[in-house]
Amino acid sequence: MRFELDDEHRLIRDGSRSFCRRVVAPHAREWDKAEEMDRAVVGQLAEAGYLGATVEERYGGAGLDVLGYCLVVEELGWADSSVRGVVTVSAGLVAKTLQRWGDDAQKERWLPRLAAGEVLGCFALTEPDSGSDPSSLRTRAVRTGSGWRISGAKTFITNGTWAGLALVFARTGEAGARGLSCFLVPTDRPGFHATAIKGKLGLRAQDTAELTLDDVEVGERDLLGGEGNGFKIAMSALDGGRISLAASCVGIAQAALDASLAYARERRQFGRPIAQFQLIQELLAEMAVDVEAARLMAWRAALKADAGDAHTIEASQAKYFASEAAVRASNAALQVFGGYGYVDDYPVGRYLRDARVTTLYEGTSQIQKLIIGRALTGESAFA
């Protein structure tokens, strides 16, 4: 039986679809070629309510549930994954995490500004030598008389040069996961430096950066969720992030399918549209099944989260399947387009480039398999 959205969620989806097709999609190609998007889009995203999508209304946000947020993210993924990244990192990984783990003063200080787009957030977890194993990170925070001093390096940080607030994970204690803490770091502090990463395969228009923290001073009030809880905070953020990333991948796969269908109806070979060819129909059918399955897996995880149920496994399953499905769909689209898919006059090459990284971040496909395998067997392969 097909899952049907209620009226409220249809309105969210339809409004997001209209916004993305009017405001975002027309610029995706030029931003991709320039390796930079127009920063004015941040204000447009804020005005539409998307930068506050996850934030409670009392802090100026839209207060969407997880399913509603996924519907927004899918449409952003359809239009331009680089723009989607601005939203899912600032509104998802940062604002939602702050809302869950922050105290009243921290929420009142930052959430209204994040929702209004006055500042963007970045999620500073990954390091040059610490990716799939965040418990091994080397950035360190040491106590001072008035707070903490943080030193270290981070890499592949979305919104890194644009952000006004960084969630920085640092070691405050023993080796391993229990020695990590999370800090709210204003990026204008002395010693905080961000350098843009260019020449990426995909997500070219998205701001991605290397961060260095050289004795950055923060106060005691900037410790999020208590000392030693950094690993728990990071994992809870990624649980939610994997759901929205799955939704973004659905958007990429749907865009690849839509473009392929339109092209197959128009393109003629051997005196007829290539849509009549059996092997083209096979490609389209496989894409359509992947899109529908990935969407339903993302929605299932979202509904579990909205119900307050444990959803780590469902989030991993959705992220794993949807990211791989987006790669398959965009690769199949390239095959439908033939040589024309290999040039940037058409969007399918960008879809493939943008889809490829989704199998890497917020936990690689291999890490998702280990999470799922642990749930199935009761045995951990991480030790």
C-alpha positions as CSV (number, residue, x, y, z in Angstrom):
1,M,0.0,0.0,0.0
2,R,1.4,3.4,-0.9
3,F,2.1,5.8,1.9
4,E,0.0,9.0,1.6
5,L,0.9,12.3,3.1
6,D,-1.7,14.3,5.0
7,D,-2.8,17.7,4.0
8,E,-0.3,19.5,6.2
9,H,2.7,17.6,4.8
10,R,1.4,18.1,1.2
11,L,1.4,21.8,1.8
12,I,5.0,21.6,3.0
13,R,6.1,19.5,0.0
14,D,4.3,21.7,-2.5
15,G,5.5,24.9,-1.1
16,S,9.1,23.6,-1.0
17,R,8.8,22.4,-4.5
18,S,7.6,25.7,-5.8
19,F,10.4,27.6,-3.9
20,C,13.1,25.3,-5.2
21,R,12.0,25.4,-8.8
22,R,11.8,29.2,-8.7
23,V,14.7,30.3,-6.5
24,V,17.3,27.5,-6.5
25,A,17.1,25.3,-9.6
26,P,17.6,28.0,-12.2
27,H,21.0,28.9,-10.8
28,A,22.3,25.4,-10.1
29,R,24.4,25.1,-13.3
30,E,26.0,28.5,-13.0
31,W,26.8,28.1,-9.3
32,D,28.3,24.7,-10.0
33,K,30.6,26.1,-12.8
34,A,31.6,29.0,-10.6
35,E,32.2,26.8,-7.6
36,E,30.3,29.3,-5.5
37,M,26.7,30.1,-4.9
38,D,25.3,33.6,-4.5
39,R,25.2,34.3,-0.7
40,A,21.9,36.1,-1.2
41,V,20.3,32.6,-1.2
42,V,20.9,32.4,2.5
43,G,18.5,35.2,3.1
44,Q,16.0,33.6,0.8
45,L,16.3,30.3,2.6
46,A,15.8,32.0,5.9
47,E,12.8,34.0,4.7
48,A,11.2,30.8,3.4
49,G,11.6,29.3,6.9
50,Y,14.1,26.6,5.9
51,L,17.0,27.7,8.0
52,G,14.7,27.4,11.0
53,A,12.8,24.3,9.8
54,T,14.0,22.2,12.8
55,V,13.8,25.1,15.4
56,E,10.9,25.4,17.8
57,E,8.5,28.3,17.1
58,R,9.3,30.0,20.4
59,Y,12.8,30.6,19.0
60,G,11.6,31.9,15.7
61,G,11.6,28.6,13.8
62,A,9.1,26.7,11.8
63,G,8.9,23.8,14.2
64,L,8.6,21.1,11.5
65,D,8.5,17.5,12.4
66,V,11.1,15.2,11.0
67,L,8.9,14.1,8.1
68,G,8.1,17.7,7.1
69,Y,11.8,18.5,7.3
70,C,12.6,15.6,5.0
71,L,10.1,16.8,2.4
72,V,11.8,20.2,2.3
73,V,15.2,18.5,2.0
74,E,14.1,16.2,-0.8
75,E,13.1,19.2,-2.9
76,L,16.3,21.0,-2.1
77,G,18.2,17.9,-3.2
78,W,16.2,17.8,-6.4
79,A,17.1,21.5,-7.2
80,D,20.7,21.7,-6.0
81,S,22.5,19.6,-3.5
82,S,25.0,22.4,-2.7
83,V,22.2,24.6,-1.4
84,R,20.7,21.6,0.4
85,G,23.9,21.3,2.3
86,V,23.7,24.8,3.7
87,V,20.3,23.9,5.2
88,T,20.9,20.4,6.5
89,V,24.1,21.4,8.2
90,S,23.0,24.7,9.8
91,A,19.4,23.7,10.5
92,G,19.9,20.0,11.0
93,L,23.3,19.1,12.4
94,V,23.8,22.4,14.3
95,A,20.4,24.0,15.3
96,K,18.7,20.7,16.0
97,T,21.6,19.5,18.1
98,L,21.7,22.7,20.0
99,Q,18.0,22.5,20.6
100,R,18.3,19.0,22.0
101,W,21.4,19.4,24.1
102,G,21.7,23.1,24.9
103,D,20.6,24.9,28.1
104,D,18.1,27.7,28.0
105,A,20.8,30.4,27.8
106,Q,22.5,28.7,24.9
107,K,19.2,28.2,23.0
108,E,18.1,31.8,23.5
109,R,21.5,33.1,22.4
110,W,21.9,31.1,19.2
111,L,18.6,29.5,17.9
112,P,16.8,32.8,16.9
113,R,19.9,33.9,15.0
114,L,20.3,30.5,13.2
115,A,16.6,30.5,12.3
116,A,16.7,34.0,10.9
117,G,19.8,33.3,8.9
118,E,21.8,35.9,10.8
119,V,24.4,33.3,11.3
120,L,25.0,29.9,9.8
121,G,26.3,26.9,11.7
122,C,28.9,24.4,10.8
123,F,29.5,20.9,12.4
124,A,33.2,20.6,13.1
125,L,33.7,16.9,13.8
126,T,35.9,15.4,10.9
127,E,39.6,15.8,11.1
128,P,42.5,15.1,8.7
129,D,43.2,11.8,10.6
130,S,39.8,11.1,12.0
131,G,36.8,10.4,9.8
132,S,35.0,7.1,10.3
133,D,36.4,6.9,13.8
134,P,35.5,10.1,15.5
135,S,36.5,8.7,18.9
136,S,40.2,9.1,17.8
137,L,40.0,12.8,17.1
138,R,43.0,14.9,18.2
139,T,41.6,18.4,18.7
140,R,42.0,19.2,22.4
141,A,40.3,21.6,24.8
142,V,42.0,22.4,28.1
143,R,40.6,24.2,31.0
144,T,41.6,27.8,31.8
145,G,40.6,30.0,34.7
146,S,37.5,31.2,32.8
147,G,36.6,28.4,30.5
148,W,38.5,26.4,27.8
149,R,41.2,26.8,25.2
150,I,40.8,24.8,22.0
151,S,43.5,23.8,19.5
152,G,43.3,21.5,16.5
153,A,42.3,21.1,12.9
154,K,39.1,20.0,11.1
155,T,38.5,19.3,7.5
156,F,35.7,18.9,5.0
157,I,33.5,21.2,7.0
158,T,30.4,22.4,5.2
159,N,29.6,26.1,5.7
160,G,33.1,26.4,7.2
161,T,34.0,29.8,5.9
162,W,30.4,31.1,6.0
163,A,29.5,30.0,9.5
164,G,29.2,32.3,12.5
165,L,28.9,29.4,14.9
166,A,30.9,26.2,14.9
167,L,30.0,23.0,16.9
168,V,33.5,21.9,17.7
169,F,34.2,18.4,19.0
170,A,37.4,18.2,21.1
171,R,39.1,15.9,23.5
172,T,38.8,17.0,27.2
173,G,39.7,13.8,28.9
174,E,40.8,10.2,28.3
175,A,41.4,8.5,25.0
176,G,38.4,7.2,23.2
177,A,34.8,8.2,23.0
178,R,34.3,9.1,26.7
179,G,36.9,11.8,26.6
180,L,35.1,14.0,24.0
181,S,33.2,17.1,24.6
182,C,31.3,19.6,22.3
183,F,31.7,23.4,22.3
184,L,29.7,26.3,20.8
185,V,32.5,28.3,19.2
186,P,31.8,31.7,17.6
187,T,33.9,31.8,14.5
188,D,35.1,35.4,15.1
189,R,37.2,34.4,18.0
190,P,41.0,35.0,17.8
191,G,42.8,31.9,16.6
192,F,39.9,30.5,14.5
193,H,40.7,30.3,10.9
194,A,38.8,28.8,7.9
195,T,40.2,28.1,4.5
196,A,37.9,27.1,1.6
197,I,38.5,23.8,-0.2
198,K,38.2,24.1,-4.0
199,G,38.5,21.6,-6.8
200,K,35.9,19.2,-5.4
201,L,34.4,16.5,-7.6
202,G,30.9,17.4,-6.6
203,L,29.0,19.9,-4.4
204,R,31.1,22.5,-6.1
205,A,29.0,25.5,-5.1
206,Q,28.8,24.5,-1.5
207,D,31.2,26.2,1.0
208,T,33.5,23.5,2.3
209,A,36.5,24.3,4.4
210,E,39.5,23.3,6.5
211,L,39.4,24.8,10.0
212,T,42.3,25.5,12.3
213,L,41.9,26.5,15.9
214,D,45.0,27.9,17.5
215,D,44.3,28.5,21.3
216,V,40.7,29.6,20.7
217,E,39.3,30.8,24.0
218,V,35.6,30.0,24.9
219,G,33.8,30.3,28.2
220,E,32.3,27.7,30.4
221,R,28.9,28.7,29.1
222,D,30.0,27.5,25.6
223,L,30.3,23.8,26.7
224,L,27.3,22.0,25.2
225,G,25.6,19.1,27.0
226,G,28.2,18.7,29.7
227,E,31.8,17.5,29.7
228,G,32.4,14.1,28.3
229,N,29.2,13.9,26.3
230,G,30.7,14.9,22.9
231,F,30.5,11.4,21.4
232,K,26.8,11.0,22.4
233,I,26.0,14.4,21.0
234,A,27.8,13.6,17.7
235,M,26.1,10.3,17.3
236,S,22.6,11.7,18.1
237,A,23.2,14.4,15.5
238,L,24.2,11.9,12.9
239,D,21.2,9.7,13.6
240,G,19.0,12.7,12.5
241,G,21.4,13.8,9.8
242,R,21.3,10.4,8.1
243,I,17.5,10.6,7.7
244,S,17.7,14.0,6.1
245,L,20.6,13.0,3.9
246,A,18.6,10.0,2.7
247,A,15.8,12.4,1.8
248,S,18.4,14.6,-0.1
249,C,19.5,11.5,-2.0
250,V,15.9,10.8,-3.0
251,G,15.8,14.3,-4.4
252,I,18.9,13.6,-6.5
253,A,17.6,10.3,-7.8
254,Q,14.2,11.8,-8.6
255,A,15.9,14.6,-10.5
256,A,17.9,12.1,-12.5
257,L,14.7,10.1,-13.3
258,D,12.7,13.2,-14.3
259,A,15.5,14.4,-16.6
260,S,15.9,11.0,-18.1
261,L,12.2,10.6,-18.8
262,A,12.0,14.0,-20.5
263,Y,15.1,13.3,-22.6
264,A,14.0,9.8,-23.6
265,R,10.7,11.1,-24.9
266,E,12.4,13.8,-27.0
267,R,15.5,12.1,-28.2
268,R,15.0,10.1,-31.4
269,Q,17.2,7.3,-32.9
270,F,16.4,4.9,-35.6
271,G,13.3,6.9,-36.4
272,R,11.6,6.8,-33.0
273,P,11.9,8.1,-29.5
274,I,14.4,6.2,-27.4
275,A,11.7,5.9,-24.8
276,Q,10.4,3.1,-27.0
277,F,13.5,1.0,-26.6
278,Q,13.4,-1.9,-24.2
279,L,16.8,-1.3,-22.6
280,I,16.1,2.4,-22.0
281,Q,12.8,1.4,-20.3
282,E,14.8,-1.1,-18.2
283,L,17.0,1.8,-17.0
284,L,14.0,4.0,-16.3
285,A,12.2,1.2,-14.4
286,E,15.2,0.5,-12.2
287,M,15.6,4.2,-11.4
288,A,11.9,4.5,-10.5
289,V,11.9,1.5,-8.2
290,D,15.1,2.8,-6.5
291,V,13.5,6.3,-6.0
292,E,10.3,4.9,-4.5
293,A,12.1,2.4,-2.2
294,A,14.5,5.1,-1.0
295,R,11.8,7.6,-0.3
296,L,9.7,5.1,1.7
297,M,12.8,4.1,3.8
298,A,13.5,7.8,4.5
299,W,9.9,8.3,5.5
300,R,9.9,5.3,7.7
301,A,12.9,6.5,9.6
302,A,11.4,10.0,9.9
303,L,8.1,8.6,11.3
304,K,10.0,6.5,13.9
305,A,11.9,9.7,14.9
306,D,8.7,11.7,15.1
307,A,7.1,9.0,17.3
308,G,10.0,9.2,19.7
309,D,11.1,5.7,18.9
310,A,14.7,4.5,18.5
311,H,15.6,4.9,14.9
312,T,19.4,4.4,14.6
313,I,19.0,1.3,12.4
314,E,16.3,2.7,10.2
315,A,18.4,5.9,9.7
316,S,21.4,3.8,8.7
317,Q,19.4,1.7,6.4
318,A,17.8,4.7,4.7
319,K,21.1,6.5,4.4
320,Y,22.9,3.5,3.0
321,F,20.2,2.6,0.5
322,A,19.3,6.1,-0.7
323,S,22.9,7.2,-1.2
324,E,23.7,4.2,-3.3
325,A,20.4,4.5,-5.1
326,A,21.2,8.1,-6.0
327,V,24.6,7.0,-7.5
328,R,22.8,4.2,-9.5
329,A,20.1,6.6,-10.7
330,S,22.4,9.4,-11.8
331,N,24.8,6.9,-13.5
332,A,21.8,5.3,-15.3
333,A,20.7,8.8,-16.3
334,L,24.1,9.4,-17.9
335,Q,23.6,6.2,-19.9
336,V,20.2,7.4,-21.1
337,F,21.7,10.7,-22.2
338,G,24.7,9.1,-23.9
339,G,27.4,11.6,-24.9
340,Y,25.2,14.6,-24.0
341,G,25.2,13.5,-20.4
342,Y,29.0,13.9,-20.3
343,V,28.8,17.7,-20.9
344,D,27.4,20.2,-18.5
345,D,24.8,21.6,-20.9
346,Y,22.7,18.9,-19.2
347,P,22.4,18.3,-15.5
348,V,22.9,14.6,-15.1
349,G,26.7,14.8,-14.8
350,R,26.2,17.2,-11.9
351,Y,23.8,14.7,-10.3
352,L,26.3,12.0,-10.5
353,R,29.1,14.1,-9.0
354,D,26.9,15.4,-6.2
355,A,25.5,11.9,-5.5
356,R,28.9,10.3,-5.2
357,V,29.9,12.0,-2.0
358,T,26.7,11.0,-0.2
359,T,28.1,7.5,0.1
360,L,31.1,8.9,2.1
361,Y,29.9,11.5,4.6
362,E,27.8,11.1,7.8
363,G,29.2,7.6,7.8
364,T,30.4,5.7,4.7
365,S,28.3,3.0,3.1
366,Q,30.7,0.5,4.8
367,I,30.1,2.0,8.2
368,Q,26.3,1.8,7.7
369,K,26.7,-1.8,6.9
370,L,28.6,-2.4,10.1
371,I,25.9,-0.6,12.1
372,I,23.2,-2.7,10.5
373,G,25.2,-5.8,10.9
374,R,25.7,-5.1,14.6
375,A,22.0,-4.7,15.0
376,L,21.3,-8.0,13.3
377,T,24.0,-10.1,15.0
378,G,24.5,-8.4,18.4
379,E,28.2,-8.4,17.6
380,S,30.2,-5.3,17.0
381,A,32.9,-5.1,14.2
382,F,34.1,-1.7,15.5
383,A,36.1,-3.0,18.4
